[in-house]
Every structure is written in C-alpha cells, then in structure tokens.
Amino acid sequence: MIALKHILCPVDASDFSARALRYAAELASWYDASLTVLSVRPGLMPSSLQLASADVLLLEDPKRKQEEEGALRSFVSEAVGRTAARVVTADGPVVQEILRVAVELPADLMVIGTHGLGGFERVLLGSVTEKVLRKAPCPVLTVPRLATAASAHVVTFKTIVCAIDFSATSHHALDYALSLAQEAGGQLVLIHALEGFSLEPSASFTQFEVTDLHRTLAHEAQQRLEALVPEGARTWCAPEVIVGYGKAYREVLRVADERRADLIVLGVHGHGGFDLALFGSTTQHVVRAATCPVMTVGERAGS
C-alpha cells in the first residue's frame, strides 16, 4: 500500500480551492499526513498565469498584506475544520513556486482545484493547474467544480474507477486506487479499453471471426485485470473488472459516469504528470471532462 506523509494544496481563496482543500484535509486525516496549504503572490504577471483570486495578493502594503494573510488563514480554517494545516505563502511565478514547495517538502500528493466546467475548458489550456500537472514530482489530485464534496462538506470515495493499460505506471496507479478504496471502504472498478479493434467485419475477416477475436481478447484482458487485485483485497474493495472497446478516455468517462464514480485514478506516462507529447492523450481528456476528482500517478510515484 501507499504512504502519504506530506500533502500539498495550492489555494487562491476561491471556491475552487475550498473544494480541493476539503479533499486534501480528508486525505490528510485518513493517512495521518501533514497538510501544507500554499498561497502564491504572483506579482505583476500576465493574467493567464495568475490564480483566480491572485489580484487581491498583488498589494504590497504591509498592513493590507497582513490582513490578506489573516483572511487566508480564516479561509483555510473554515475549509479544513479540525484538521491541522500549515499555511505557507510565497512570492514569485505561481507554477514555479508550487513546484518548488512540492520538491522541498517533499510532497507525496498534491491536491489542486480546476476552474472549468467538468475540469478544464479549452480556454484554460496553459492555466496554472495544467502547467502544474505537466511537471508535478508527485501524484496530483485535481478537483473539478462539480465534485460532490463541494456542497456536502463530506469527502467520499465509495466508487473508484482505475484505468489499466497494463503498463508499469498503471500498476502504480492501482496501488493508490487500492489504498484509497481500503481507507474509504469503497468499491474498486478496473477498466481496460481495447483500442484499435473494430467490431465490424471486413474483407479480411468475417463477422464470426471478428466476434471470436474480440471475445478472446476481452477474456484475456479480463483475466489479467482480475489477477491484478490481491487476493486479500477482494473482501474489502468488491472489485469489478470491465473491458471496453474504443478510445480509452471515452470508456473511462463512460464507466465513471455509469457507476457515478467518486474518483478516477490514472497512470501517466512521461516525466512528472503530463508530458508535452501527451497532449490529446487519455489522461488529458479525462482530466478535462471528468465530473469527479481525478488522481494522476506518474512514473516517479512508483520509483
């Protein structure tokens, strides 16, 4: 299982951050982890790189700065309740400072809110959250505005969907999904998509041959999925395995929607979270469109 000792939650005193902070606080409680809340004063920067409420942090008047820090601590206290949290402020480029603090802690998990409907909107490409995702040195939990904990003040992971492509990174992601399912008493749903296989007959294959091939591939994939769940975990995570056909991101989102998932967990290839070459990838599509939190687990998480 995984160990979370330090959780980092960058905030900007917006409702989006409050949602993320509630998740961070709950996870810190589950894992007895320390919680660091970070607010960055970006200074005079292009607006596209600023957090939603960054404009209130631009003032350099000492008295106003003290008032802002007091308001920040009240914001944090209201969001985390009784969970102990260390509040840290920094000055400089927002993304750079977030990543610097994540390395210095070092953070085992970062929790950050997204500002678009259902995660990212196209207009937000290049935003703070996406830039952090690309280079994060640890797993990242992105919390969209539609996350249920936003209104309920209760974090639940009763149904966790974990995408598996049988790579090493997806195996690392499964470790996180299993651990969270155990902590939350949730069900684990494993999904693997068979991409690039048409269900239609062709000049080379008859309908019978196509059907037989898909049946064989699906059976093999299902057996591999079932073998990934440790025997001892079957009694508490009630695992379900699903093999879908078509684009992986569509299948992940479909299953998450049908099962009313509280969390999606994905393994991410490349250094840190996203890699530039991965634009248009399964992970980016899922993070953009998911209506529940998404945890992205990179290669470094398992190293």
N, C-alpha and C positions, 0 to 999 in steps of 0.2 A: 504494500500500500504506500501511499504518498505521505510526505511530511510537509506541512506548511508552517514555517516558523515566523515569516515576515510577509505581511500583506500590505501592498501599497495602493492607495486610492487617490489619484489626482482629482481635484474638485475645482469648481469655479463658482460655487454658491448658487447654482441654478437648480431647478427641479430635476434636471437630468442627472446632475451629480448626486442629489439626495437619494435618488433611486439606487444608483451604483453604490453609494455609501452604506445603504441598508444591507445590500448583499455582502459587501466587504465585512461589515460588522458581524453579520451572522456567521460567515465562514470563519472569521477570527475566533468566534465563540466555539464553534464546532471543533476546531483544530487547536485551541488554546494558543493561538498565534498572536503576535504583536501586530497592531494595526497602525500604520503611518498614513496620515492624511496630508496631502501636499497641495499647496496653492502657489501658483507661479505668477509673479508680476512680470508681464512680458515687456514692459516699457513701450517705447514707440516702435511698433512693428506693423507690418501690413495686416489689415483686419482679417484676412483669410487665415492667418496663423494664430489668431487670438481665440481664447476660450470665450464662450457666450457672454459671460459677465466680466470679462477682463477689463473693460473700460473703467470700472469702479476702482481698479487696483493701480491705475496709472498715476494717481495723485501722489506727490512726493511730500506733502505737508506732514510733518511728524505727528501732529495731533490727529489729523484725518487718517493717517496710516495706522495709528493705534486704535482708532475707532473701527477701522475696517478689520483689523486683526481680532478685535473683540467680537464683531459681528460674525466673523468666520468661525470662531470658537463656539459661539452660540449655535450657529448653523450645524456644526459637527455634533455638538452635544445633543441637539434635538433629533438628529438623524440616527445616531448610534445608540442612544439610550444609555444603558448601564455599561456598555462595552467600553473598556479603556481604549483611548486613542491618543496618539502623539500627533500634534498638529505642527507641521513644518511649512515655512514659507521660503520662497526663493525668488531671485530676480534674474531675468535673462530670457533667452529664447525658450518658449514653452516646451517644445518637444525635447530639446537638448537637456533641459533641466529635469524633466520627468525621467528620461533615460539615465541621466547621471545619478539621480537618487536611487533608481531601481538597482543600479550596479553597486552603489555604495552600501546599501542596506545589508546584504543583498536581498532583493525581493524574491520570494518563491512564487508569488502570484500578484498580478496587477489587476485591479477592478476599475473599469472606466465606463462612463456613460456615453451613449451615442445621441446625436441631436436630431437625426432624421426620422421620419416615419418608418417604423419597422427596421431600424438600424440606420444604414446610410441612405441618403438620397444622392442622385447623381451630382447635384450641385455641391455636395460636401466632399467630393474627391479632393484629396490634398489637405483635408482637415487635420486637426491635432490627433484625433483618435486614430485615423488611418495611418498617419505617419508613425505614431507610437506602435501600432500593430506590426508595421514592417520591420522594426528594429528591436522590439522588446527582447530582453535577455531571459525572460521567464514566460510562463503561460499567462494569457490575458483573458479575463472575463469581460466581455462587452455587454452592457445592459441597455437595451432599447427602451424607448419611451412607453411601449406597450407592455412592458414586463408587469406581471400582476402584483408584485411586491410594492409597486409604486403607490398603489392605493390601499392595499391591505396591511402594509407595515409588517407583513409576515413573509419570510422567505421560505419557500418550499421547493424541493426538487423531487416531487413524487414520481415523475416520469422523466427519465434521462435518455435521450437518444444519442447514441455514439456511432459515428460513421467509421466504417472499417474498410480500408483498401488493401489490407494485409501487409502494409509496409511497416517498417520499424517505428515510424512516427505514430501511426495509428495504433500500434500496440502500446506505446507510451500514453497516448490519449485514453486508451481503455483503462489503464491503471488509475487515472484521475476519475474516470467515469465510475469505476467500481468503488473507489474510495468514497466518492460523494454519495453514491447510492447507499452505501453502508451507513454513512453519517446521517443521511436524511431518511433512511428507511424507505427508499424509493425503488421503483421498478426500472430495470435496465433494458433498453431496446437497442439491439445491434442491427445496423443496416449496411448492406453492401449492394452496390449497383453494378450490374453487368452492362458496361458501356460498349457501344460499337457493334451490338448484335441486333440485327433486325428480326422481327417476328414474322416478317413476310417471306414467302417462298421466292426463289429467283431462278434464273436459267440454270444455275448450278445445283440448286437444292430443291427438293420437293417439299411440300408442306409437312409431310410426315417427318422428313429428315430434319427440317428446321425445328419442329416441335420436340423431336427426340434430343437434338443437340442442346436446346435450351433447358430441357428437363434435366439432362445430365449435368450441365454447367451449374444450374441452380442447386441441384442436390449436393454437388461437391462444395459449392460455396457455403451452403447451409451447414454442412458437416464441419467445415473449417471454422465458421462462426461459433458454433456450439462448443468446439474444442477450446476456444479462447477463454471461455468462462471457467474459472477454477471451480472444482467440484464443491468446495466448501462454501462458495458464494451463491450457489444455486438456491440455497434455503432462505436467503435474505434479500436477494435482488430480483427474484422472479423473472429471470431473463427471457426475452423474446427475441428471436432472430428473424430477420426479414431480408429477402433477396429481391431486389427490384431490377427493372430493365430501363435503360435510358440514361440521360445525364445524371451524374451523381448528385449534383446540388438540387436538382428538381426532386429526386427521390428522397433526399434527406428532408427537404422542406415539406414534401407531401406527408411523409411519415410523422414528422413533428407536428404538423397541423392535425392530422387524423388522430394522433394519440394525445393531443393537447399537451405537448411536452413542456416541461418547466425549464429544461436546459438541453442544449445541443453541445456535444463535445466533438472536436475535430483535431486530427493530427495535421500539422502543417509542414510541408517540405520547404527547405531553404533555411537561411540563417535568421535566427530570431523568429518573428511572426511571419509576416508576408515577405516575399521577395519580389523585386521589380518584375521578374519574369513570370510571376504568378498572377498578374492582373488578368481577370476573366476566369480565374480558377474556381474550383468548387468552394474553397474557403471564402473567397471574397464575395461570391454570390450569396452564400448562406448568411454571412455576417450582415450583408446589406438588407436582406429580405426577411430575416427571422423576426418573429414577434415575441420570442423568449430570449433570455440571455444565451450567449454562445461563448464557450471556452475554447480557445485555440492553443494547442500544445505543440511547441516546436521541437526540433531535434535536440536542443540543448537541455530540455526538461528531463530527458532520459539519460543524459550523459553524466 
